[in-house]
Amino acid sequence: MTAPTGPAREAEARDPEAGAALVEFLGTAVLLLVPLVYLVLTVAQVQAGAFAVEGAAREAGRAMVTAESSEAGAERARAAVGIAFGDQGFAVADGSVTLECSADPCLTPGATVGVRTRLAVPLPFVPEALRGWVPLEVPVTATHVATVDEYGTARP
């Protein structure tokens, strides 16, 4: 009996596992890359929130201590917080700002104004229906203390 030649011999020589390593590699890569990409997106979102609250606290403090009155300063501080949150892509309603004065009236020369900003950073790609059941957001806060000009006049 003679050995098969041509296509018959090639069929016998083929390995049934040929190409399996490529499929396994792609499957493993997808299983590892999807969570890694989600982690990177989540960390980027939280970092943007940290930038937003830090900038909002700093600018709100500056807006407050340079205002003509405490009421105008509080309005300017809220506006500065809204701009800082919007700059990083967050809604103003997702955050809050708290002002604390060390003196009464608030804009007394040499007094300090403490600003605390808070923002709830939502996790990316989470549907709104799930947010009602489980808190799927990361709270980020920042504080800043601004000093009223010591050589200025007292403002109401």
N, C-alpha and C positions, 0 to 999 in steps of 0.2 A: 504494500500500500504506500502510496506517495503522500508526502506532506502537502497540505493545502497551500495554494499560492494566491496572490491577488487579494481581493476584498475579503475572502473567507479568512485568510491569515490575519488581516488587520482587525477583524471582529474579535478573533481570539486573543489578540495582543492588547486590546483596550482594557484599561483598568476601570472597573465600575465606580470607583471612588474619584475618578478624574473630575476636576472642577468643583468638588465638594468644599475644598478649603476656601475658595472664593466666596461661596455662599455662606459658609460659617463666619468668615471674616465680615461680610456685609451685615449679617444678622447681629453679630456682636457689636459692630460699630454703631448700628442704629440704636441698639439697646443702651449703649453707653453714652452716645452723643445727645440723644433727646433729653435725658435728665441734666446733662452738663450744660446744654444750651439754655434750658429753663432756669438753672441755677444762675447762669451769667445774666440772664434777663432780670431775674429777681434782685440780684445784688445791684445791678445798674439802677433799677427802680428805687431801691432803698437809698442808694447813694444820692440820687437826684432829690429824694425827700430830705436827706440830711443837708444837702446844699441849700435847699429851699428854706428850711427852718432856721438854719444858721444865718443866712442872708436876711431873712425876714426879721429876726430878732435884732440884729445889728442895725438895720435901717429903720426899724420901728423906734428903737432907742434914740437914734439921731433925730428922727422926725419929731419925737416928743420933746426933747430938750431944746430944740431950736424954734419951737412954736411960740406964738404970741400969747396963748392962754392954754390952760390945761384941757379944755374942751376941744379946741382946735388941734392941739397936740394929739389927743386920743384919736380924732378923726384922721389926722395925717398918718398916725401909726397904723391904723387899720388899712388905710389905702396902701401904705408901703408893704404891709404883709400880703395884701392881695396881689400886688405887682410881683413880689418875690415868689409867691406860690405859682402864679400864672407863668412866670418866666421858665420854671422847671416843668410846666405841663400839668399842674395840679389845680383843682377847683378850690376856690376860696372857702366853700362850704365844708370841705374836708378837714380844715384846720381851724385853729383858734389862737387868739393872742390875749395875754393877761398883762396888765400894767400895774406895778406896785410902786408907790412913792414913799420916800423916807421922811418927807416933811409935808406940812399942810400950810399953805398951798403947795401943790406938787412942784411948781417951777420956782422954788425958793433958791437963791444963789447958794451953791455948794451942796445942794441936796442930790440924792441919787434916784434914778428911775430904773427899776428892775423890769425887764421884759422877758416873758416866757412864751414861746411859741410851741404849738403842738400840731402835728399833722399825722393823719392816718393814711399810710401808704398802702394801697390795695395790691395784692399779689396779681401778677399778670395772667391773663387768659382764664380767670375764674368767673363763671357766670354769676349774674346778679342773684339768681334764685338760691344759690349756695351761700351767698353772703348773709342772708337772713338767718340761716341755721347755725352756721359756724363762723366765728370771727376770723376772716381770712385777710387780715391787714396787719401791717407792722406799725406800731406807734413810734413816732420819732419826735423828740423834743429838743429844744435849745433854749438857753438863757443868755441874757446879756445885761450888763449894768452900765448905764450911761450917766454921766455926771453933768448937772446943770452948771453953766458958766458961773464961777465963783465971783467974778467981778461985774456981773450984770445986775439988772434990777429985778426985784421980785415981780412975778407975773401971776395973775389970778388963775 
